[in-house]
Amino acid sequence: MECTKSSAADCDSSKCAVIKGYLSAYCANELDPATKKEVEEHIASCKSCRADFTEYMRVLEVLLSNATNEIDNTVSLLKII
């Protein structure tokens, strides 16, 4: 059963709930190949889960960027010391 709702708030599909539970592990490349394929196929066909995935990736990119900046700042500080 695939969700065809246009927004995450409207989605009540049990399949969507499972896929959304996998998003973190998917982004960290921690899923087995079969589950990874299942997530990819569902995201490709479900607007709601695709929107959640896109938002998750956006947040992850910001967090990684901030972490990189913090590391760069720490390295610069250590060079001064």
Secondary structure in CASP SS format (residue, H / E / C, confidence):
PFRMAT SS
TARGET T0000
AUTHOR 0000-0000-0000
METHOD secondary structure of the structure
MODEL  1
M C 1.00
E C 1.00
C C 1.00
T C 1.00
K C 1.00
S C 1.00
S C 1.00
A H 1.00
A H 1.00
D H 1.00
C C 1.00
D C 1.00
S C 1.00
S H 1.00
K H 1.00
C H 1.00
A H 1.00
V H 1.00
I H 1.00
K H 1.00
G H 1.00
Y H 1.00
L H 1.00
S H 1.00
A H 1.00
Y H 1.00
C H 1.00
A C 1.00
N C 1.00
E C 1.00
L C 1.00
D C 1.00
P H 1.00
A H 1.00
T H 1.00
K H 1.00
K H 1.00
E H 1.00
V H 1.00
E H 1.00
E H 1.00
H H 1.00
I H 1.00
A H 1.00
S H 1.00
C C 1.00
K H 1.00
S H 1.00
C H 1.00
R H 1.00
A H 1.00
D H 1.00
F H 1.00
T H 1.00
E H 1.00
Y H 1.00
M H 1.00
R H 1.00
V H 1.00
L H 1.00
E H 1.00
V H 1.00
L H 1.00
L H 1.00
S H 1.00
N H 1.00
A H 1.00
T H 1.00
N H 1.00
E H 1.00
I H 1.00
D H 1.00
N H 1.00
T H 1.00
V H 1.00
S H 1.00
L H 1.00
L H 1.00
K H 1.00
I H 1.00
I C 1.00
END
